[in-house]
Amino acid sequence: MLSRRNFLIAASAAPAIANAQTAWPTKPIRWIVNFPPAGAADILSRTLAEWFGTRLGQPIVVENKPGAGGLLGADILAKAKGDTHLVMMSSAASHGIGPVLYRDVPYDALADFTHIQLVGTFPTVLAVSGTSPIKSAKELIDQARAEPGKVTYGSGGNGTMNHLTGQLLAAKTGVTLTHIPYRGSAPAMNDLMGGQIVALMESLPTAIGYFSSGRMRPLAVSEDQRSPTLPDVPTFREAGFEGVVTTNWFGFSATAGLPPEIAKRWESEIQTALKSDEVKEKFARIGVRPGTMGSEAYTALIRSELDRWREVIRAGNIRAD
């Protein structure tokens, strides 16, 4: 039985023990970007990492771990269960498409992560070089119909939303669009402007500067409404291609087994960032709408996207090239 003195000592020690257990972060945080530098995931991650680095009291180290359509970087997190100082920018590629497109994916997109917040959404843009004679999505599809197999389009990798948007366009129009996967957006855009490929499916945040300079020409956007950043560019539906509707999404995820109090802290911090004028202005400049889904809704989105793309991939007999 505890004496009164020992009871008082134990009681006074309890808050200190609790504080020691919940003191976080205690070291630099590793932020995995599972795509190459300069792509949408990288841009969004570095924007938020800069914000968090001044608020959490520890530096955030952004690490690019590209490969296999984002699966490589995601697997790093999946294998680090319980690591409270490791996070990532999850995406449609790594958590909505890849797990149902590829065989033998080494992780479960739901069970092996703690999904915390939808960060942002934006369209895929069908683009051609600024010097291309093609002026509309219809002209591109007409060319593909007249020259089966000769119209190529690039993307930043197999299994990405940009890749699948091209495959969806081909399936809905009945033409062959030959997909050329690249290791990231930069080499794909370089080859488009150099004339090595006919067209490109690219994320708006990555391509916006090239559209502004005239080096690339946007033909259509993939969402069901026009982008405020490209108000003169039609949606695929407006261009006459019903059913070609996709949205790129990126979110914030941590390891499975993350303590609930840390998950809540992240959710609160991210929501504060996304509502700040500073972050909203940076996102708006690159055509990104800040996410409004917290942990529960974001997890439900991932579950619904897995179901959607599983059916699209099966119906269209889409393969990972």
N, C-alpha and C positions, 0 to 999 in steps of 0.2 A: 504493500500500500504506500502511496506517495505521502510523504510528510508535507505539511503546509509550505515549508521552505522550498522543498524540491518541486512542489506543484507550481509555485510562483516562478521558479527558475525555468521550468519547462514551458509555462505559458508565455513568459517574456521571450523565450527563444523561438517560439512558433512563428511569429511574423518574420524574423530574420531568415528562418529556414525557407518559408514561403517565398520571400523576396529573392533568395538565392536561386530557387527553382525557376522563378519566372523572370529573372534578369535576362533580358534579351534585347538586342543581339550582343554577344560577348566577343565577337571577332568579325572580320570582314565577311560580307555576304557574296557568294558566287551566284551570278545571274547567267544562266545558260541561254544563249541565242542559237537555236538549232538551224540557222541559215547563215549564209555568208554575210560579210559586212556590206553595208549600203542598201540592203533590201529593206522591205517594210518592217519585218520583225526586228531588225537591228535598229532602225530609226526610232521605233516606238520604245524599245527597251532602253536605249540610251537617253531618250527624253525623260522617261520615268526614273531611271537610275540616278540621273542628275538631281531630280527632285528629292528622292528618298535619301540620297547620300547626305543631305544637309539636315535631315529630320531624325534619322535613326541613330546617329552618333557613331556609326561605323561606315567605312567605305563600302561601296558596292562595286565588285569587279565583274565587268561584262565579258563573257567568254563566248566566242563564236565556235560552235561545234556542228558544222553542217554535215549533211550526208543523208542519203536514202529518203529524200523528201521530208526531212525533219525528224525521222525516226531515230537517228543516231543520237542526237542531243536529248531527245525525250527518254531514251533508254538509260542515259546517265542518271536522270532523276529517279526513274523507276527502280533502279538498283540501289538507291541510297535512302531507303525507308528510314524515316525518323530523323534525318539530317535537317536540323532547324535553320541552317545557314546556306541552304541550296534551293534556288528557285529557277523558274524558266518562263519564257513566253510561249505558252501553248498556242496551238493554231488549228485551223481547219485541216491543214495537211497532216500534222502529227497526231491529232486527236479526233478528226472527223472523217478523213478520207483514207489515209495510209493504213490504219488498222483493218479496213475492210477491202482495200485494194491489193495489198501485198499478202503473200503467204508467210507463215511463220514469223509474224510480228512478235518481238520478244517481251512485250508488256501488254497489260490490260489498260485501255485508255481511261477507264473509270476507276477501277479498284487500286491501281498502283500510283495514284496521285491524290493530292488534296487540291481541288479546283476552287479558286478563291474569287475571281472577278473577271467579267468580260471587260477587256481594255478598250477595244475599238473595232469598228467595221468600216469597210470601204469596198468599192467595186473592182473587178477585173476590167481592164480596158483592152479592146482589140485595137492594135496599132500597126501602122506601116511606116516606112522611112519617110522623112519629109520630102524626099525627091521621088517617091513612088508615084506612078500614074494613077494608082487606085485611090479613089476619093470617097468610097462608101463601103459599108459591109456587104451590101448587095453586089457591088462590082467584084469584091473578093470571092464571094460564093459563086457568082457567075463564071469567074475564071476557073475556080476549082471544078465546076461542073463541065466546063469545056476542055479542061486538061486534067483528067483524073490522076491523082497521085502526085502532081507536080507542084501544087501549092503547099508550101511548108510554113509551119508556124513554130516559133520557139517559146519556151517558158523557162523559168528558173529551176526546173527539176521535175522529175516524175512524181506523181502523187500529190502535187500541189493543186490548189484551187484553180490556178491559172491553166494548168494542164487539163484538168477536168472540164473547165469551161469550154476549151477548144473541142474536146471530145463530145461534149453535149451539143455544141453548135453543129458539128459534123453529123451527129446522130439525128438531130431534128431536121436537117436540110437534106440528108441523104447523100452528101458528097464526101469525098475522102480528103481530109486535111492531115498531112503528114507531120507528126509531132517530132520536134528536135529538142530534146532535153539538154539543159546546160547546168553547170555547177554554179548556180546563182544568177541573179538578174543582170549584173554588169556585162558578162561576156555575151549574153543573149542580146542585149541592147546594142552592143558593139557590132555584132554580126548583122543585126537588122539594118543598122545605119550603113554598114559596109556592103550590103547587098547579098550576103550569103544566105539569108532566109527572106521569104516573101512577107511574112507578118509575124506578129508577136502578141501573146497574151501576157499582160503585165499588170501588177498591182498599181493602183493610182498613186500612192505615196512615193513609190520608187520612180515612176515615169514622169511625174508632173513637171519637173524641170526641163525635160526634153521636149515636152509639148509646148511649154512656154517659149522655148528658144526656136521652135520650128524644126528641130532635128528629127522629131518623130511626129506623126499625124494620128490623132485618135479617131477611130471610126465608130465605135459603139461601146457602151458601158453595160455591165452585166446585171446591175440591180434593177428593181422594178420601177425606180424613179431616176430621173437624171441627177447627176451629181452637181451640187452648187458650185463646185470647183471647175466643172466643165459644162456650163449650162447650155452650150450650143451643140453638144454631142448627144445623139439619141441613144436610148436604151436599145437592146437587141429587139425587144418587142416592138418598139416604134419603127425599127428598121425592117420589120416584117418577119421576124424570127420568133414566133410564139414559143414559150416554154424554155427559152434560154435565160434563166434567171438564177444568178448565184451571188453570194455575198462572202467576201473574205472576212474572216474574223480572227482576232487574236485575243488571248486572255492571259491571266496570271495564275500560275499553278505552282504548288510546292510538293514536297514529298508526301507519300502516304505516311500515316502515323504522326503527322504534325500536331503538337498539342493545341487544343481548341483555343486557348487564350492567344497563342501566336497567330493562328489563322484569323481570329477576329481582329487582332492588331493590324495585320496586313490588309484585311478587307477595309477597315476604317481608313487606313493611310491611303490606299489606292483610290477609294471613293473621294477622299478629300482632294487628292491630286487631280482627278478627272473633272472635278467641279471648279478647280482654280482657273482664274483667267489666264494665267501663264500657260498652263498645259492646253487649255481649250484653244487658245490662239495658235499654238504650235501645231496642234492637230488639224485645225481648220486650214492652215496654210498648205497642208499636204493632202487634204481631202478626206480626213478621217473623222468619223463621228465617235465621240467618246462612248464607251459602253455604260449601260445602266443596270446590268444584271449582277447581283451579288452571288455568293457561293452556291446557294440552292438553285437559283435560276440558271446560272452558267453551267452547272453540272447537268441540269435537265436539257440545256441546249446541246451539249456534247452528245448526250444519249440520243436525242432526236436526229442530229446530224449523222451519227453512225447508221441509224436506221434508214435515213433518206439516201445516203450515198451507197449503202449496200444494195438497195433496190435499183438505183440509177446504173450502177456498175454492172449488175446482173442483167438488167434489161438491155443495156447498150453493148454488152459483151466487151466492156472496156478493160484493157490490160495495162500493166505498168510498163509497157514498152520493153 
